[in-house]
């Protein structure tokens, strides 16, 4: 079984500034993927809260956006919608950079652009369509069999 993970690769079609090409996507250990996700999720601003008055007169703070079935309905309150929109605006650049970083990690080393991770991410950002970045990440998750195993944010940009 040793070394079999290194053999898990698949090429996908991408568009480099109008030129069709291929990038080889590889298996990456789950720990590395999870570490990248957590690193960027920690950079996001804290989710906002809305104050909800309970029937017994008490009040309760609810974090929004909230994926918990018990509290999901609060996401559609006007106060929550406004706060969620502001939170998403602040979180979007971090989420985009997270996807670029994951894409860079999933590309086999010999095809990774740039001399450093940061330089590679900038090259991916400037040369690939964001749709291709998402396709690389999705293929990487597929190769890792990570369909629903990773904690996914409620608002995936």
SULBEL-V610851 format. One record per residue. N is the residue number from 1. OMEGA is omega in whole degrees, -180 to 180 (999 if undefined). Layout:
# SULBEL-V610851
n = (N	N)
omega = (OMEGA	OMEGA)
This chain:
# SULBEL-V610851
n = (1	2	3	4	5	6	7	8	9	10	11	12	13	14	15	16	17	18	19	20	21	22	23	24	25	26	27	28	29	30	31	32	33	34	35	36	37	38	39	40	41	42	43	44	45	46	47	48	49	50	51	52	53	54	55	56	57	58	59	60	61	62	63	64	65	66	67	68	69	70	71	72	73	74	75	76	77	78	79	80	81	82	83	84	85	86	87	88	89	90	91	92	93	94	95	96	97	98	99	100	101	102	103	104	105	106	107	108	109	110	111	112	113	114	115	116	117	118	119	120	121	122	123	124	125	126	127	128	129	130	131	132	133	134	135	136	137	138	139	140	141	142	143	144	145	146	147	148	149	150	151	152	153	154	155	156	157)
omega = (-179	179	-179	179	-180	-179	-178	-177	174	178	175	-180	177	-180	178	178	178	180	179	178	179	173	179	-179	-175	171	175	-179	-178	-179	180	179	-179	179	178	-180	-179	-180	-178	178	177	-180	-179	176	178	178	180	176	170	-179	-179	176	-180	-179	-178	177	178	177	-178	175	178	177	177	-5	-176	-179	180	-179	-177	-174	-176	-177	-179	179	-176	176	-178	179	-180	-179	180	-180	179	-180	179	179	180	178	180	-176	-173	-180	180	179	178	179	177	180	177	-180	178	179	179	-178	-178	179	-179	-175	-177	179	-179	179	174	180	179	178	-178	179	179	179	179	178	177	-179	-175	-176	-178	169	-179	176	179	177	179	179	177	-180	-180	178	177	177	179	180	180	-176	-176	-178	-178	-175	-180	176	-179	179	179	-178	-179	-175	999)
